[in-house]
Amino acid sequence: MITATEQLETYLTAFENFRKTIADPGWLAKLREDAFARFCEVGFPTTHDEDWRFTNVSQIARTEFQLPSPGKPVTKAELTAHSLPRSASQLVFVDGHFAAGLSRIGSLPRGVVVKSLAEAIQNDAALVEPHLGRYLDTRRDAFAALNTAFARDGGFVYVGKGTVVDGPIHLLFVSTGAERPVMTHPRTLIVAEDESQVAIVEDYVSLGAGVSLSNTATELFAGESAVVSHYMLEREHTDAFNVSTLRIQQGRSANTTTHSILLGGGLVRNNVHPVLAGEGGECLINGLFVGEGGQHLDNYMLVEHAQPHCGSRQFYNGILDGKSHGVFHGRIIVHKDAQKTDAKQTNRNLLLSDDAQIDTKPQLEIYADDVKCTHGATIGQIEENALFYLRSRGIDESSARKLLLLAFASECLDRMKEESVRGHIEELINRHLFAMAKVRTAAEVAADDRGRNWEEVG
């Protein structure tokens, strides 16, 4: 175990060595230095921090991670199972490094730029500089500061005014596994100008076991009347730590949707922070997290209503088995000027075992006096009456349990508008839930004397 001082020295050495390998423009070098100084000031969060009270990251803090070396070979055949059907473009990053030979830009409309962020910083500074680092709050979030300090590469997507991109843009981040713990800090920038439309899928997968940290940050700017859909798929090995932060800045009448699907990882923290900064904006935050074994899946939502006549919806469903632990902490902040806000927040959870655990905290902070806001959460188990009904129709218990789990998960799937993405995610969830739909033994049933009805929490 390393001490806090040794931990800081490890990151300081890594940062000094990292800076020697990159050639940043002055504005980016300053951004990095300020972010690293902030990380050194506050260190990793603890459970004493309100935003992290349900998640202990000491495992991350005491692990001596190193930055990965490029060059570990990955073939196209290995990625076949992870490809997204009918995508407009696919960018592949292997252990944090852009893999041009595995990527496909595709035929895109005029005014659309899709490339690695490292290349965009060098060749498209006029598009990157006004947005990169302008929205992410490194003062508030130590992991965001760490990402800003060490970000080497990631996706860059720019969609010009009035442009519509047919088909999703797929950003695939691959971890290959290593003998020693490695950390990557992918950074993605998405800029959708006024009246544009685009869908982006960020996908995190593992090709091998091994302790790893993927600390990713995405900044998404949606201009006036832009329509943007963002998907985050996390299906890494259970040895992996994954901390992701999505920061959305919305203009007037912009419409954004974000869908998070958490299936893998040992310890996962999913941060989503939209700011409705323009009047008349709409935002949908939709998610599903499925845990088993000893997985810990934490979802932290912070929605800020900064202007009037905006609407937001949060819908998150959790399915937990084994000794897994789920967290939903949702905050809606309605600022003083955000009159006529309409916001709703709902979290529903299924616990499939006695040892599974969920912490749920819906939260409203309202500083305006003409708003409509609601929130609530439910915790329950598979309904025995529904299970009995299906079995009385000749369906075996395992299949009946699977059908009920799929019905619960489909609430989230039904909110996804892009057909190809929805079909792909449905297939992933279907395979994942099939293994969880196990038949319970008589002893397990007898030991469970709790009610089967939904329990209202908030």
N, C-alpha and C positions, 0 to 999 in steps of 0.2 A: 504494500500500500504506500502511495506517495503522499507526502504532506502538501499543504496548500502552497508553501514556499517552493517546494520541488515541482509542483504542478505548474506554477507560474514560470519558473525557470525553463521547464520543458517547452512551453508554448512560446516563450521569448526566443529561445534558440531556434525553434522551428520557424518563427516569423522572420527572424533575421536571415536565415538561410533561404526562405521562400522569396523574400524581396530581391535576392540576388539573381533569381531565375526569371524574373519578369521585367518588362520595360513599360512601365505605366506612364501615361501623360500626367502632368503635374496635378490636375484636379483629382484624379483617381488615387494617386499616391497619398495626397492629403486625406482623402476619404478613408483609405486603409489605416493610416497612422492614427487618426482620431478614433476610429472604431476599435483598434487594438488597445489604445490607451483606455478606452471605456471598459473593455473586457478586463484588463488588468486591474482596474479600479474596483469593479463589483464582483468579479469571479462568476462561477456558476451559481444559478439560483438554488435555493434550498426550500424545504417545506415551510419555512417561516415566511416566505414570500407568498402573499395571498393568491397570486396567479398560479402558483406551483404547489399549493398546499396538499394536493392529492397525488403528486408525482415526485418521487425521490430520484434525483439524477446523480446520486453519489457514485453509482457504478460507472457512469460516464466520466465524472470528475477524477476518479482515482485510476482510470485506465490510461496508460501511457501510449497514446496514439501517435502514429507517424504518418506523414504525407505519402501517398502511394507513388511508385515509380511507373512511368509509362512503358508500354511495350508488351504487356502480357497479351498473348494472342487470343483473339476471339473470332470465331468463324460465323459467316452468315447462317449456316445451318443451326448453330447453337441459338440463334436469335429467332428462328422461325416460329417457335411456339409463343414468342413474346411480341410478335408483330401485330399491328392494328390493321384490320382489313379496310380497304378503301380509304386510306389516309392520303391527304394531299401531299404531305412531306413527312419524312422521318429523319430526325437527327439522333444519332447514337453517341453516347458518352460512356467510355469504359474506364472505371475507376477515376472518374473526374476529368478524363482527357477526351477531347472530341475525336471520334473515329470516322474520318471522312470516307474511308473505303466501305464502311458498313452503313453509311447514311445515304439518303435519297432526297434531293431537294424537290424534284418533280416539276411539273409545268404549272406555274403560278400566275395569277393575273398581274398585270402591270401595276406597279405601286406597292407590291408586297415583297418584303425582304425576310428571308428565313436563313439563318446562318448561326454559327457559333458566336457566343458573346465576345470571346477573345478577338475574333476576326473583326466583329462589328466595332469594337472599341478602337481598333487600328484604322479601319477604313470607312466607318460611318459615324464618326464622332458627333456630327451635327444632329443625328437621330438619337444617339445614346445619351450624350451628356446632359440634355435637359431633364432626363428622367431617372437615370441610374443613381440610386442612393438618395433620391429626393423624397421618397415616401416611407421607406422602412425606418422604424424608430430604433436606432441603435442605443439610444440613451435608456430606453425602457426594457429592452430585451437583450440579454447577454449573448444568447445564441445568434441573434441577428448581427450583433457586433462581431462575433467570431467569424461568421460567414463573410461579412464585408471585408474583414482583415485578410482572410485566406482564399477568397473566391478566385479561382483560376479561369474557369470557363463555365458555360451553360448555354441555354438557348436564348436566341434573340429573334423576336417576331415583331415585324412592323407592318401594319396594314394602313395604307393611305386613305385619305378622305373618300367616302362613298364607295369603297371597294368591298366586294363580297367574296369571301374565300369558300369555295365549295369543297367540302371534305375537311376532316379534322387534321390539325398539325400535331404529329406525334413526337414527343421528346422522351427518348428512352435512356434511362440512367442505369447502367449495369455495374454491379459489384461482382468481382471475380473470386473473392476470397483470398486470404493470405495467411501465412504462418504467424505473423505478428499483427496486432491491431492496427488498422489503418483508418484515416478519416478523410472524407471528401467534403467539399463545401460548394456544391453546385449553385450557381446564381443565374436566374432567368429574368429577362426583361421582356414584357409584352406591351406594345404600344398600339392601340386601336384608335385611329383618328376619328373625327366626327363622321357619323352616319355609316361607319364600316361594320362588317359582320365577320366573326371568326370564332372557331372552336379550337381549343388547345388541350392536349392530353399530356400530362406529366406522369411518367410511369417508372417506378423504382422496383428493380428485380435483382435477384442474386443467382449467379451461376454456380456458386460453391459456398461451403460453410466457412466460418471464420469470423472473429469479432471485428466489426466495422462500425463506423459512425458516418451516417449521411446527414449532414447538417445543411439543409437546403433552404434557399430564400427566393421568392418570386415577387417581383413588383409588376402590377398590372394597371395600366392607365387606360381608361375607357373615356373617350371624348364625347362631345355632345351627341346624343341620340345614337351612340354606338351600341351594338348588341354583341356581347362576348360571353361565351361559355367556356368554363375552365374545369378540367377533370384532374383529380389527383388519385393515382392508383399506387398503393403501397403493398407489395407482396414479396418482401425480402425474406431471407432466412431468419429463423428465430434467434440466431446469434447476433443479429444486427440491431443497432440503435438507429432510429430515424427521427430527426426533429425537422419539421417542415414549417415554413412560415409563408403565408400568402397575404400580401398587402395590396388591396384594391383601392384605386382612386377613381371615383366616378364623376363625370361631368353632368351637365344639365340634361335631363331626360334620358340618361344612359340606362341600359338594362344589362345587368350581369347576373350570371348564375355560376355557382361553384359546387361541384360534386366531389366528395371525398369518399374513397372506398379503401378501408384499412383491413387487410387480410393477413399480412405477415408482420415480421419484426418481433423482437423480444420486448423492447421498450420503445414505444412510438408516441410522439407528441405532435399533434396536428393543430397548428395555429392558423386561424382565418380572421383577417381584420379588414373588412371593407369600410370605407368612409364615403358616405353619400354627400359629396361636396357640391353638387349642383341640384337646383330645384327640379322636382318631378322625377327623380331617379327611382329605379326599382332594382331590388337585389334579392336573389334566392340563394340560400345556403342549405345544401342538401347533403346528407351523408349516411353511410352505413359502416359500422365497425363490427368485426366478427373475431372473437378471441377464444382461444382454448389453451390447454396446458398452463404455463405460467406467464402468458403474454400480458403486457400492460399497455393499454391503448387509451391515450388521453386526448380529448378534443376540447380545444379552447377557442371559443368564438367571441369576438369583440366587434360589434356592429355600431358604428357611429353615425347618427343622423345629424348632419350639420346644417341642412337647408330644409325649407318647408316643402310640403306636398310630396314627400318621399315614402316609399313603402318597402318593407323588408319582411322576408319569411325565413325561418330556420326550422328545418325538419331533420332530426337525427335519430336513427334507430340503431340499437346495439343488441348483439346476440353473443352471450358469454357462456362458455362451458369450462369444465375442469376447474382449475384454480386461477383462471384469468381475472383480470381487474380492468374494468372500463371506467372512464371518466367523461362526463359532459359538463363543462363549465361555460355557460353562455351568458354574455353580458350585452345588453342593449343600452346604449347611451343616447338620450335624446337631448341635444343641446338647446339652449334658450331660444335660438332663432328658428328652430325646426318645428314650427307650428304645422298642424294638419298631418303629423306623422301617423302612419299606420304600420304597426310592427307586431309580428306574432312569432312565438318561439315554442317549439314542442320537441320533447325528447321522450322516446319510448324504448324500453329495454326488456329483453327476454333473458332470464337466467335459467340455464339448463342443468345446473348442478348446485348442490348445497354450498360448495366452496367458491363458486363464482361470486364476484363482488362488483357493484356499481356505485360510484359517487356521482350524483347529479345535482347541479346547482344552477337553475335558471335565475336570471337576475336582471332587474330593470332599474335604470337610473334616469329619471325624467326631470328635466329642468324647464320644460315648456308646459303650457296650461291647456292646450287644445290638441290633444293626441288620443289615439286609440291603440293601446298596447296590451297584449296578453302573453302569458307564459305558463308552462306547465310541464310536468314530467310524470311518467308512469313506469312502474316496475312490476313484472309478473313472470309467470311461467307458461309453458304450453297448456292451453285449455284442455282439460280432460274430457269435457263434453264434446268438443270438436274432434278430439282424437277418437273417442268412442263412436261418434257418428261416422267417421271415415272407415273405421274398422268394421262397423256393422254393414257397410256397403261392399265388403269383401277385400278391402285394401289392407295389406299387412302393416304391422306397426311401424316398421322402419320407413316404408314408403309414405305412410300417413304423417309421420313426424317431419319427413322431408318436405311434403307438400305444405304443411303449416309454416315451416321455416321459410320456404320460398315465398309464400303469400305475405309474410311479414316483411321480407326483404324487398318484395316487389313494390311496396309503397314508395321506396326510394327510386327504384328503377323507372317507375312510371313518370317521374318528374324529369327524366332525361330526354331531350328533344332530338338529339342526333342519333338516328337509327343505327348506324354502324357501330358507334361507341356503345350505345345501350345494349346491342346484341352481344358485343364482345364482353362487356362487363357481366351481363346475365350469364354467359357461359362460364366465366370465372367463378362467379358466386355459386352457380349450380354445382360445379365440381367440389367447391369448398364445403358447401353445406351437406352434400351427400355423405361425406365422412363423419359429419357431426350428428347425423340423424340416426344415431345408434339406438337399439332397443334397450330399455332399462330393465334391469333384473328385478325379480320380485322383492329381493332384500332392499334394493334402492327405493322402490315404490313404498314399501312398508315403513322405511325410515323417514320418509318425507311426509310429515303430518301438517305441512303448511297449506294454506288455501291456494287455490289456483286462479283466483280472480285478480284482475289488475288492481294495483294499489296506488292510489293517488298520492303523489309526493308534494306537488306544488301547484 
